[in-house]
């Protein structure tokens, strides 16, 4: 894998206990050109940690004055990305950035334009986790596949990787967690794109451990899937 080809966009909101740990893990990869950390109005001290810690020169910290949602943070980060390949990393420790190398290979080999890291396709460690969370994701993924004629297994995964020119032409409208199905809908509607999935590990955390997405976000995700089936 070539050095310095990957831009990693990391939306952050109230992750003071993990943000420096995950930054360190991402920066161990030589393929990482830049890590764009977008603090989305944290109130727990995360913003102060990012402002006052001497970070690697590859880290770019962008600050939102108020919490606007994951979609808003990703939009800010994608616009700042300069690498040949762009991906997303959450600021907790649920995902292992070492898997970026395997995900990037189909893009590097000229076989893919977009690669999803699936937590539900098997073959990698998975925490025995919350049933209703998985059931909701399965329903949303089924609905997406039915309406967009696809075979994805995990549309809600954080690990989505794109050639830079692909993500640069997507106009993100969702401010909240609905950004996940919006991105997938717009990617699937572009029939010129070659989309692949690769199994990834998942070290999920509970709500007591800081997980933020809830069943309420599922309704917004379902509406987003339906909406973008019929509009651009």
Beta strands, then each sheet from edge to edge (+ up, - down):
strand 1: 6-12
strand 2: 32-40
strand 3: 59-64
strand 4: 85-88
strand 5: 114-118
strand 6: 160-163
strand 7: 195-199
sheet 1: 3+ 2+ 1+ 4+ 6- 5+ 7+
end
